[in-house]
């Protein structure tokens, strides 16, 4: 799925997200990095039509997300626990999500088998705990599985590695890497290593603007680490500044 953002603006009291022009080609994984409040989640919410832009638009395969519907049946997303239905068990939730994508119970059961090693709190197909009673990590895993379940053309994740144990982080990374080239992905994360590993491009947001957008290469992680480290170092003063 091809994503474009044109003259996109979202204003809050003391913050403005401004993206003049952005294109993500089909099958490309775009990683979004930046400090808290940089605008990453705001951008993802605009992509998913969870909030409305003040100006401009986001288009998916040419359709404005604010007025079209078809893209929703081809998109999987998880931006946090608010996406969950906490009075259901994971199995019940996954089957509910499957129904929204016109998947039969048998199709859902078959697709869930690929996540058996990722979601290990209870055997898939035999979950009895309500989502509200799960640990934060297992809640997130339930949401991530639901997003991946329909094999969508677009995946949108906000901090997908948060609260996952190391083993699950590695497994999630492998699940996402396996979809590169076939699925357009937007992945926001504070984990510079993992987001670099799953992305074809990395965009850095600062103060609501994309200040860098470059393809990943073997030096990307080191470059990102240096970029953010330099931002917190005190600037040296020169005699002229004194």
N, C-alpha and C positions, 0 to 999 in steps of 0.2 A: 504494500500500500504506500502510495506517495503522499508525503506530508509537506504542505507549504504554509508558511505564516507570512502575511503581508501587512505592513504598517500596523502591527498588532500592539495595542496599548491597553493596559489595565491600571487604573489609578485607585489608590487608597489614600488615607489622610496624609501620610508622610512618605508614601512610597509610590513609585511608578515603574511598571514593567514596560519596556519598550523594545520590540523586536521588529526592525524595519523590514527585514527579508531573511527568511530561513527556508531551506529546502532539504528534506531528507528523502532520498530515493528509496524505492522498494527494496526490501531486504537489507537495508542498512541499519546498524545499531548505533544510535547516538547516545553517548554518555553525557550526563549533565552534572557538573561539579561546581561547588561554590560554598561560601560560608552561609550560616543561618541567615535568613532574611534576604538572600540574593535574588529570589524570584523563581527558584526551580519548581517548587510545588505549585505556585500560581500558574506558571506556564503549563504544567501537566493538567491542571484543572481546567484551563482554557481549552486544551486539546480535547478533553473529554466532555466539553460542554457542561461542566459542573458549575461554572461561573461564566458570565457574559463579558465579552470585551467591551471597553468603552469606544475603541476605534479598531478598524482593521478586522481581519478574519483569519481563522485557521481552516484550511481545506484538506480533505483526505480524498485522494483520487479525484480532485476537482470539485468535490461537494463541500459546501460550507457546513461545518459541524453544527452551527447554530440553527440550521433550517432543514438539513437532511437527516435521514434515519438509517439508511442502509449500512453506513459505516459501523454502527453500533453492533450489528450482528457479526461483524468481522473483527471486533476488537476485544481484547482481554486486558483487564487492568486490576491493579491492587495498589491503593495509595495508603493503606493502613486499616486498623481494626474497624473503622466506621463503615467499611465495605461489607462487613460480616453480618450475619443474622445470628445473634449469640444464643438464642433459645433453641437452636437446632444443633444436632450432632454434626460433625464434619461430613459423614456420609449423606445425611439429609440435605445439608447445604450444597454439597457437590451435585447431587441429583437435581436440586432446585435450579442451580445454575445451568446444568445441562438442559433442562426443559426450556430455559429462555433462549437457548441456541438450537432448539428443535432436535435435540439428541434423545434417543430412546434410552430407557434404563439399561438395556443391554450394551448400548454404545458407551454410555458413561462408565459402566462397570469395566468394560474392556479397556477404555482409555486410562482409567485409574490405576491399572496394573503397572504402568510405567513409573508411578510415583511411590510404589510400595517401599522402596529403600530410602526415600526422602521423608515420607511421613510415617514415623515408626512409633508414635506415642501409643497407638492401638492399631491392630491390623485393619487395613482398609477393607471396608465391607462389613466390619464388626465393631465400628465405633459406638460407644455408649455414652461417653462424656459429652455434656453440652459445651459448645464453643466458649461460653462465658466462664467455664471452669478450667479451661486450658491455660497453660503457661503462655506468656507473651510470645515466646518463640514458636510454640505450636499453633497459636492463633494465626501468626503470620504465615506459617507453612500452609495452614488450611486455606488462607486467602490466595497464596501464590499458586497452589494447586488448582484452585478454581479459575484463576486467570489463564493458566496454561491449558486447562482441560479442553476447550473448544478448538485448539490448534488455530488460533486467530491469525489474521494477516498483520495485525498491529498489536504489540504488547506495550503497556505503559506501566512502569513500576517506580514507586517512590520509596527509597531506602529499603530495597528488598533484602539486603543482607543483615539488617538491623535485628538484634536479639536472637539471631540464629547461632547455634554452636558451630565450632570450626568445621566439623564433618558436614553439617548441613549447608554451610556456606560453599564448600567445595562442590557439593552435589548440585546446588542451585547454579553455580557458575557453569558446570558441565551441561546442565539442562538448557541454559541460555546459549552457550556456545554452539550447541547442536542445532540451534535454530537460526544462527547467523547465515545470511544469504537468502533465506526463505521468508523470514519474518522481519518486518520493520519493527525496531525496538527503540523506545525511549526509556532510559534507565538513569534515575537520579540517585546519587549515593555520595556519602562522605568517605567511603572506603575507596581510596584512590587506586589501590592495587586491584581489587575485584572489578571495579567499573572499567578500568583500563583493559583488563583481560577479556571482557565481554563486549567491548565496543570497537567499532570501526572508526569512529570519530569521537573526539571529546570537545565539548563546549564549556567554557568557563563563564559563569555568570557573576557579575559584581554590580550591586546597586541597581538591579533590574535590567541590566544590559549584558549582551554576550560580548565579552571583551576578547575572547579567543575561540576559534573553532578550527581544529586541525585534525587530520587523520592520525590514528595511533601508529606508533612504530616502536622499536625496541627501547627507545629513549624516553617514551612518553611518561612513564611513572616517575623517573628521575626528574624530568622537566616540571611535572606537576608539583612534586615535593619541594623543589627549589622555589617555584612560583609562590606557593603558600607560605613557605618558611621566610622568604624575603619580605612578605607582607607584614610579618609580625616583628621583624628586627627593627630596632630604632635606627633612624637614618643618621649617618655620620654628619656632624656639623663641620663646616669649613670656616676658616678665619673670617670670610666675608659674611657668614651667617651669624657669627658671634656678636 
